[in-house]
Amino acid sequence: MRARAVLDALEHLVSGLSTALPAFIVLTWLLAVALLCAVGVGFLLAPTLPRLIRALAERERARLSRWGTEIPAMGPVPAGVRAAFADPVVRRELRWLPVHGTLGLSIGGVGATLAVQAAQDITYPLWWRVAPREETIPNFVFWSVRDDLDALAVAFLGLALATVFMVVIPGMARLQAWPGRRLLAPPPDVDLSLQVARLSATRAAALDAHAQELRRIERTLHDGTQNRLVAVNVLLGATRRALARDPAAAEALLEQAQDAAETAMAELRTVLRGILPPVLADRGLAEALAGLAANCGVPCRTDIDIPERCAASAEATAYFVAAEALTNVSRHSRARNAALIARQRGDRLSLRIEDDGIGGADASGGSGLAGIRSRIEAHGGRFAVTSPPGGPTVLEMDLPCGP
């Protein structure tokens, strides 16, 4: 668990560089525009600043949401430079920008450098003799390396750096994220309006997903099971009339009626499994997902880590998303390999399905992916599809899994 926490913190820290470096660039551009305002040119460039700052802040909000409490997006900035800079959210983003562009960049750089240096020093005795002479002098070493004993001392220094790294890296990751969590979170009044808007959208998505599910069940019952039951009724009527005239023919009709009844029962069981698969209640989500992957028409690798049971609605959603996605992989992707990765971290459940097929999947319009999106958003989750022409296709889902 300690190693996992350290690796998560390192990943968090390094991912922070993806917003810290652009923040430093935008901060430099902000200062340049401010200086150019003295000669009038800066006023022509000023309209670019609110949009750049908002785009970067939204990227940081999305990054922080993947590592903890969700920070909702703020949407587009108000029209006009004066109105934009008068907006309280934009002002908070302006306060975040220099902190993340300097402190966040420095912390991320130090953490990444410390990790690389520790790994280099620990492995130093293995490669110092074969490396070019000018590249064999390690950093932070005040003695000359002439033999294996000196190289072994460098390895011990690397172990010391690794120990320091493991102790301080979680705190560094929290320190790097602190300005964003404090300044990019919406003010209380904005937060309330966003919650209302988000709940309204979630309610609409839930109603739409419910209506689609009812239409699917009704279509299945109408086109399949109902026709089978009508056939059973017709056969029973014919059997009743044939009993007096031709008992042998009546026996054949009874066999046909029995076959039709068994088919109708099988279709009813299929519909019931579609409402809530029994495998979820019997064996849990992890084994249910493993079963889907095993039955996929394409060889599918699994990496499932779901140590606890989730809410029934969350498990059902994840199951149906995986079933629909793997069905699409089998039917449309022309893939040779696929992978299913599922993780439970606290009260969040994530699912990732990827394949090496032809790509080109479209989550808009009336495709099956749009139905998946509606089902996930109805539970307050997030859904994303990356599928460039030529592949690969990556489907990612994240949703709350608490009660």
GINOR-V574422 format. One record per run of one state. SS is the DSSP state (H for helix, E for strand, C for the rest). FROM is the first residue (numbers start at 1). LEN is the number of residues. If there is no record, write none. Layout:
SS FROM LEN
SS FROM LEN
//
This chain:
C 1 1
H 2 38
C 40 2
H 42 4
C 46 1
H 47 19
C 66 15
H 81 6
C 87 1
H 88 35
C 123 1
H 124 4
C 128 5
H 133 3
C 136 12
H 148 36
C 184 4
H 188 58
C 246 1
H 247 29
C 276 2
H 278 17
C 295 5
E 300 6
C 306 6
H 312 21
C 333 5
E 338 8
C 346 2
E 348 8
C 356 12
H 368 11
C 379 3
E 382 6
C 388 5
E 393 8
C 401 3
//
